[in-house]
Amino acid sequence: MMYSEKVLDHFTNPRNVGELPDANGVGEVGNAKCGDIMKMYLKIEGGVITDVRFKTFGCGAAIATSSMATEMVKGKTVEEALQLSNKAVMEALDGLPPVKVHCSVLAEQAVRAALSDYYTRQGIDPEPIVGKIQEVDHDHEGSCGI
Ligand code: FES
């Protein structure tokens, strides 16, 4: 399996790893089949994401995509972060092997889950804004791990 330099860089040196005790948007998504879990913490002030951390229990591509996703949403408005797609994350990483595309969906959904939690805490129904958070499902027997 071939990973780009950028994927390997973010996998071996992930950015923004950890937890944020004062986060006001926290989301967790999982993949039923491989059991990978991603947790995203956002600190949002005045509609802007001022800080972000993540924890991923998962494969190399899941770690690299969540790391890149945190870099892409930091400093952005909530509305801009809602536009983040797994495709944009993959492009920023110079691509992923086809069997690893679903891992980037996990990163996209983790950001959305955290934004959804943020809206809920504001007393706003998140679903019309954020949509439904998907359970990421895929069949990739034997492709977990780097
Ligand atoms: Fe399951 Fe990457 S998220 S292999």
py3Dmol code that shows the C-alpha trace and the ligand (Angstrom):
import py3Dmol

protein = """\
ATOM      1  CA  MET A   1       0.000   0.000   0.000  1.00  0.00           C
ATOM      2  CA  MET A   2       1.388   3.375  -0.975  1.00  0.00           C
ATOM      3  CA  TYR A   3       0.915   6.403   1.228  1.00  0.00           C
ATOM      4  CA  SER A   4       1.924   9.923   0.246  1.00  0.00           C
ATOM      5  CA  GLU A   5       4.675  11.747   2.121  1.00  0.00           C
ATOM      6  CA  LYS A   6       2.052  13.950   3.724  1.00  0.00           C
ATOM      7  CA  VAL A   7       0.033  11.003   5.025  1.00  0.00           C
ATOM      8  CA  LEU A   8       3.163   9.471   6.509  1.00  0.00           C
ATOM      9  CA  ASP A   9       4.136  12.811   8.039  1.00  0.00           C
ATOM     10  CA  HIS A  10       0.743  13.285   9.714  1.00  0.00           C
ATOM     11  CA  PHE A  11       0.670   9.670  10.823  1.00  0.00           C
ATOM     12  CA  THR A  12       4.119   9.736  12.423  1.00  0.00           C
ATOM     13  CA  ASN A  13       3.774  13.298  13.725  1.00  0.00           C
ATOM     14  CA  PRO A  14       0.073  13.960  14.226  1.00  0.00           C
ATOM     15  CA  ARG A  15      -0.952  17.543  15.031  1.00  0.00           C
ATOM     16  CA  ASN A  16      -3.357  18.565  17.797  1.00  0.00           C
ATOM     17  CA  VAL A  17      -3.462  15.211  19.587  1.00  0.00           C
ATOM     18  CA  GLY A  18      -5.113  15.051  22.992  1.00  0.00           C
ATOM     19  CA  GLU A  19      -8.162  16.357  24.785  1.00  0.00           C
ATOM     20  CA  LEU A  20      -9.503  19.841  25.420  1.00  0.00           C
ATOM     21  CA  PRO A  21     -10.944  20.178  28.914  1.00  0.00           C
ATOM     22  CA  ASP A  22     -12.743  23.414  28.013  1.00  0.00           C
ATOM     23  CA  ALA A  23     -14.094  22.209  24.675  1.00  0.00           C
ATOM     24  CA  ASN A  24     -17.676  23.236  23.968  1.00  0.00           C
ATOM     25  CA  GLY A  25     -18.169  20.839  21.084  1.00  0.00           C
ATOM     26  CA  VAL A  26     -17.205  17.183  21.453  1.00  0.00           C
ATOM     27  CA  GLY A  27     -18.008  14.461  18.981  1.00  0.00           C
ATOM     28  CA  GLU A  28     -17.228  10.821  18.684  1.00  0.00           C
ATOM     29  CA  VAL A  29     -17.732   8.589  15.697  1.00  0.00           C
ATOM     30  CA  GLY A  30     -16.920   4.980  15.151  1.00  0.00           C
ATOM     31  CA  ASN A  31     -16.693   2.428  12.478  1.00  0.00           C
ATOM     32  CA  ALA A  32     -18.745  -0.628  13.261  1.00  0.00           C
ATOM     33  CA  LYS A  33     -16.661  -3.034  11.276  1.00  0.00           C
ATOM     34  CA  CYS A  34     -13.051  -2.237  12.072  1.00  0.00           C
ATOM     35  CA  GLY A  35     -13.876  -0.760  15.491  1.00  0.00           C
ATOM     36  CA  ASP A  36     -11.895   2.414  14.814  1.00  0.00           C
ATOM     37  CA  ILE A  37     -12.985   5.351  16.956  1.00  0.00           C
ATOM     38  CA  MET A  38     -12.328   9.054  16.545  1.00  0.00           C
ATOM     39  CA  LYS A  39     -13.049  11.719  19.112  1.00  0.00           C
ATOM     40  CA  MET A  40     -12.915  15.423  18.245  1.00  0.00           C
ATOM     41  CA  TYR A  41     -12.809  18.350  20.694  1.00  0.00           C
ATOM     42  CA  LEU A  42     -13.569  21.886  19.523  1.00  0.00           C
ATOM     43  CA  LYS A  43     -13.309  25.128  21.429  1.00  0.00           C
ATOM     44  CA  ILE A  44     -15.574  27.651  19.756  1.00  0.00           C
ATOM     45  CA  GLU A  45     -15.561  31.325  20.686  1.00  0.00           C
ATOM     46  CA  GLY A  46     -17.702  33.895  18.900  1.00  0.00           C
ATOM     47  CA  GLY A  47     -18.469  31.395  16.147  1.00  0.00           C
ATOM     48  CA  VAL A  48     -14.770  30.685  15.476  1.00  0.00           C
ATOM     49  CA  ILE A  49     -12.922  27.454  16.245  1.00  0.00           C
ATOM     50  CA  THR A  50     -10.068  28.729  18.385  1.00  0.00           C
ATOM     51  CA  ASP A  51      -8.689  25.366  19.447  1.00  0.00           C
ATOM     52  CA  VAL A  52      -9.035  21.746  18.484  1.00  0.00           C
ATOM     53  CA  ARG A  53      -7.763  18.345  19.621  1.00  0.00           C
ATOM     54  CA  PHE A  54      -8.442  14.805  18.602  1.00  0.00           C
ATOM     55  CA  LYS A  55      -7.947  11.265  19.756  1.00  0.00           C
ATOM     56  CA  THR A  56      -8.104   8.416  17.313  1.00  0.00           C
ATOM     57  CA  PHE A  57      -8.013   4.756  18.022  1.00  0.00           C
ATOM     58  CA  GLY A  58      -7.532   3.531  14.534  1.00  0.00           C
ATOM     59  CA  CYS A  59      -5.420   2.885  11.490  1.00  0.00           C
ATOM     60  CA  GLY A  60      -2.681   5.107  10.096  1.00  0.00           C
ATOM     61  CA  ALA A  61      -4.965   6.759   7.563  1.00  0.00           C
ATOM     62  CA  ALA A  62      -7.532   7.517  10.277  1.00  0.00           C
ATOM     63  CA  ILE A  63      -4.835   9.221  12.357  1.00  0.00           C
ATOM     64  CA  ALA A  64      -3.424  11.157   9.386  1.00  0.00           C
ATOM     65  CA  THR A  65      -6.839  12.337   8.195  1.00  0.00           C
ATOM     66  CA  SER A  66      -7.970  13.436  11.653  1.00  0.00           C
ATOM     67  CA  SER A  67      -4.689  15.280  12.149  1.00  0.00           C
ATOM     68  CA  MET A  68      -5.115  17.078   8.817  1.00  0.00           C
ATOM     69  CA  ALA A  69      -8.791  17.790   9.539  1.00  0.00           C
ATOM     70  CA  THR A  70      -7.870  19.523  12.821  1.00  0.00           C
ATOM     71  CA  GLU A  71      -5.392  21.741  10.991  1.00  0.00           C
ATOM     72  CA  MET A  72      -7.986  22.596   8.381  1.00  0.00           C
ATOM     73  CA  VAL A  73     -10.715  23.666  10.841  1.00  0.00           C
ATOM     74  CA  LYS A  74      -8.559  25.543  13.325  1.00  0.00           C
ATOM     75  CA  GLY A  75      -9.197  29.288  13.051  1.00  0.00           C
ATOM     76  CA  LYS A  76     -12.205  28.717  10.821  1.00  0.00           C
ATOM     77  CA  THR A  77     -15.771  29.758  11.507  1.00  0.00           C
ATOM     78  CA  VAL A  78     -18.327  27.107  12.379  1.00  0.00           C
ATOM     79  CA  GLU A  79     -19.941  27.622   8.965  1.00  0.00           C
ATOM     80  CA  GLU A  80     -16.627  27.099   7.185  1.00  0.00           C
ATOM     81  CA  ALA A  81     -15.868  23.979   9.225  1.00  0.00           C
ATOM     82  CA  LEU A  82     -19.251  22.564   8.222  1.00  0.00           C
ATOM     83  CA  GLN A  83     -18.091  22.678   4.611  1.00  0.00           C
ATOM     84  CA  LEU A  84     -15.093  20.454   5.314  1.00  0.00           C
ATOM     85  CA  SER A  85     -15.385  17.331   3.217  1.00  0.00           C
ATOM     86  CA  ASN A  86     -13.407  14.140   3.351  1.00  0.00           C
ATOM     87  CA  LYS A  87     -12.432  14.869  -0.243  1.00  0.00           C
ATOM     88  CA  ALA A  88     -10.783  18.144   0.782  1.00  0.00           C
ATOM     89  CA  VAL A  89      -8.934  16.373   3.588  1.00  0.00           C
ATOM     90  CA  MET A  90      -7.720  13.700   1.180  1.00  0.00           C
ATOM     91  CA  GLU A  91      -6.600  16.296  -1.342  1.00  0.00           C
ATOM     92  CA  ALA A  92      -4.668  18.135   1.356  1.00  0.00           C
ATOM     93  CA  LEU A  93      -2.889  14.852   2.083  1.00  0.00           C
ATOM     94  CA  ASP A  94      -2.118  14.274  -1.619  1.00  0.00           C
ATOM     95  CA  GLY A  95      -4.559  11.386  -1.781  1.00  0.00           C
ATOM     96  CA  LEU A  96      -5.241   8.082  -0.084  1.00  0.00           C
ATOM     97  CA  PRO A  97      -5.295   4.530  -1.430  1.00  0.00           C
ATOM     98  CA  PRO A  98      -8.878   3.571  -2.432  1.00  0.00           C
ATOM     99  CA  VAL A  99      -9.312   1.101   0.453  1.00  0.00           C
ATOM    100  CA  LYS A 100      -8.538   3.929   2.858  1.00  0.00           C
ATOM    101  CA  VAL A 101     -11.043   6.495   1.608  1.00  0.00           C
ATOM    102  CA  HIS A 102     -13.561   5.561   4.306  1.00  0.00           C
ATOM    103  CA  CYS A 103     -11.031   6.513   7.000  1.00  0.00           C
ATOM    104  CA  SER A 104     -11.216  10.120   5.795  1.00  0.00           C
ATOM    105  CA  VAL A 105     -15.016   9.961   6.078  1.00  0.00           C
ATOM    106  CA  LEU A 106     -14.499   9.163   9.744  1.00  0.00           C
ATOM    107  CA  ALA A 107     -12.508  12.425  10.128  1.00  0.00           C
ATOM    108  CA  GLU A 108     -15.190  14.457   8.343  1.00  0.00           C
ATOM    109  CA  GLN A 109     -17.923  12.928  10.469  1.00  0.00           C
ATOM    110  CA  ALA A 110     -15.981  13.484  13.707  1.00  0.00           C
ATOM    111  CA  VAL A 111     -15.834  17.227  12.961  1.00  0.00           C
ATOM    112  CA  ARG A 112     -19.542  17.240  12.177  1.00  0.00           C
ATOM    113  CA  ALA A 113     -20.366  15.312  15.348  1.00  0.00           C
ATOM    114  CA  ALA A 114     -18.434  17.884  17.415  1.00  0.00           C
ATOM    115  CA  LEU A 115     -20.246  20.762  15.660  1.00  0.00           C
ATOM    116  CA  SER A 116     -23.535  19.003  16.253  1.00  0.00           C
ATOM    117  CA  ASP A 117     -22.738  18.817  19.975  1.00  0.00           C
ATOM    118  CA  TYR A 118     -21.823  22.510  19.920  1.00  0.00           C
ATOM    119  CA  TYR A 119     -25.234  23.449  18.491  1.00  0.00           C
ATOM    120  CA  THR A 120     -27.038  21.162  20.948  1.00  0.00           C
ATOM    121  CA  ARG A 121     -25.280  22.918  23.834  1.00  0.00           C
ATOM    122  CA  GLN A 122     -26.503  26.256  22.445  1.00  0.00           C
ATOM    123  CA  GLY A 123     -30.065  24.936  22.549  1.00  0.00           C
ATOM    124  CA  ILE A 124     -30.200  24.716  18.746  1.00  0.00           C
ATOM    125  CA  ASP A 125     -31.403  21.593  16.964  1.00  0.00           C
ATOM    126  CA  PRO A 126     -28.292  20.568  14.992  1.00  0.00           C
ATOM    127  CA  GLU A 127     -29.878  18.259  12.481  1.00  0.00           C
ATOM    128  CA  PRO A 128     -31.163  20.861   9.985  1.00  0.00           C
ATOM    129  CA  ILE A 129     -27.694  22.488  10.025  1.00  0.00           C
ATOM    130  CA  VAL A 130     -25.280  19.603  10.362  1.00  0.00           C
ATOM    131  CA  GLY A 131     -27.377  16.724   9.040  1.00  0.00           C
ATOM    132  CA  LYS A 132     -27.300  13.227  10.357  1.00  0.00           C
ATOM    133  CA  ILE A 133     -24.018  11.843  11.604  1.00  0.00           C
ATOM    134  CA  GLN A 134     -23.310   8.658   9.741  1.00  0.00           C
ATOM    135  CA  GLU A 135     -22.047   5.516  11.239  1.00  0.00           C
ATOM    136  CA  VAL A 136     -19.121   4.894   8.931  1.00  0.00           C
ATOM    137  CA  ASP A 137     -19.394   1.448   7.534  1.00  0.00           C
ATOM    138  CA  HIS A 138     -17.117  -0.338   5.171  1.00  0.00           C
ATOM    139  CA  ASP A 139     -15.851  -3.685   4.229  1.00  0.00           C
ATOM    140  CA  HIS A 140     -12.125  -3.777   4.267  1.00  0.00           C
ATOM    141  CA  GLU A 141     -11.101  -6.997   5.819  1.00  0.00           C
ATOM    142  CA  GLY A 142      -7.383  -7.153   6.274  1.00  0.00           C
ATOM    143  CA  SER A 143      -6.794  -3.508   5.411  1.00  0.00           C
ATOM    144  CA  CYS A 144      -6.664  -2.135   8.945  1.00  0.00           C
ATOM    145  CA  GLY A 145      -3.267  -1.025  10.142  1.00  0.00           C
ATOM    146  CA  ILE A 146      -0.621   0.734   8.161  1.00  0.00           C
TER     147      ILE A 146
END
"""
ligand_1 = """\
4
FES
Fe -10.998 1.450 9.560
Fe -9.083 3.124 8.731
S -10.879 3.605 9.759
S -9.130 0.991 8.559
"""
view = py3Dmol.view(width=600, height=400)
view.addModel(protein, "pdb")
view.setStyle({"model": 0}, {"cartoon": {"style": "trace"}})
view.addModel(ligand_1, "xyz")
view.setStyle({"model": 1}, {"stick": {}})
view.zoomTo()
view.show()
